[in-house]
Amino acid sequence: MEYPKLCESDWRFMTVIWDSEPVSSTALAALCLEKLGWKKSTTYTMLKKMTEKGLAKNEDTIVTALVSRDQVQKNESERFLTQTFAGSLPGFLAAFLGNRTITEEEADELIRMIEEHKGK
């Protein structure tokens, strides 16, 4: 399932929900004030926006996410790869790594991941 694109403020807000759920809307407003510097009205506006996008729900003043962080990260990563690198994973890795070096452990992890996903 594809989810709506998240802007930076959407992502930050959903992170507060993912890290705290289930959370009362009052507690969510307090957390957003503490973590994001948002007023209560901003939090409630964002909550309404996320419920309209189908990413969160507010039932009996209890807020929960309707999609996981992993699902959104996967969707956003695929969208970025398609838009920026025409879907080319090697192109992305070449640009991402640039002149950087990676550790032996990072190289081993990448090789393991490639082997695990090869041919899927």
Secondary structure, DSSP 8 states (H G I E B T S, - for coil): -------HHHHHHHHHHHHH-SEEHHHHHHHHHHHH---HHHHHHHHHHHHHTTSEEEETTEEEESS-HHHHHHHHHHHHHHHHHTT-HHHHHHHHHTT----HHHHHHHHHHHHHHTT-
